[in-house]
Amino acid sequence: RFTTQSMLEITDILTKLIQSSIRKGTKVYRYGGEEFILILNRVTLEESIKSVKRIVKEVDESKLFYKGHDIHLTISAGIAKYKTGDSSETLIEKADRALYEAKKAGKNCVKVVE
């Protein structure tokens, strides 16, 4: 239904939506085709969960009309808490496990791995 170019454009729109939903200073990176990494510094795990759930809600409630199509975006999120000694690879692996669990649980889910 959508071309690769269309998916890239929709992903760019999603990136802007995520950026508008987070506090200044939070870093957002594209990771792979349709995955993102957010770096939330100096926040508790509970604050991270609250922030990510707000993003999920805002994306779910967004109205996207793209090339004659109404598109309903949903996202799943995995959260990993940094622990002393974690490398960036370890942290990404933990977040990836949490994301996998969120995707298994259904659309608009948030899962945490500590």
Buried (B, 14 or more C-beta within 10 A) or exposed (E): EEEEEBEEBBBEBBBEBBBEBBEEEBEBEEEEEEBBBBEBEEEEBEEBBEBBBEBBEBBEEBEBEEEEEEBEBEBBBBBBBBEEEBEEEEBBBBBBBBBBBBBEEEEBBBBBBE
